[in-house]
Amino acid sequence: MSQENIAKLRCDVCKRVNYQSTRNKKKIKEKLQLKKYCSKCKKHTLHKEAK
């Protein structure tokens, strides 16, 4: 897995990086936004792609 295809997903509420995902930057131009479980917030929140 290439380093440039890895995207860190950060919780929108507590700003904690909880997940890593991959995406093809040539095909998907916009940043990822997924609803995932945050262990710090103890609920499902929106996770956005971080730098």
N, C-alpha and C positions, 0 to 999 in steps of 0.2 A: 504494500500500500504506500503510495507516494505521499510525502508530507504536504504537498500543495493541494491535495484533494481532501484533507482532513479539515472539518469545520467544528469548532467548539460551540456548544450550545449553553447559553447563560440564562438563568432564571430572570424573568422580567421584574419580579417582586423583590427578591433579596440579592440579586446580582451575583449569585454564586454559579460557577461553572460546574455543571453536573454531568454532562454527556458529551460524547464525541460522535460525529457522524461523517460520512463521506458524501461528496457531491461532485458532479462533473461540471466544472466552471465554464466550459465551452458551451454546454447545452442549457444549463440553468443559470441565468444571469442574476436574478434577484436572490436575496439572502434567505436562508431557511427560517421558518417559523413553525414550531411544533408544540403541541400541548403534551407535556411530559410531567411525571411525578417528581416533585422536589422534596428531598428528605429533610431539608431544614424547615421549609414552610409546612410540611406534612399535608400537602394537597397537590392537585394537578394545576399547574400554572403554565402560562405561555413561556416558551424558551425560544430565544432568538439567537441567531448566529453572531458570535463575537469575533473580534480580530484575532 
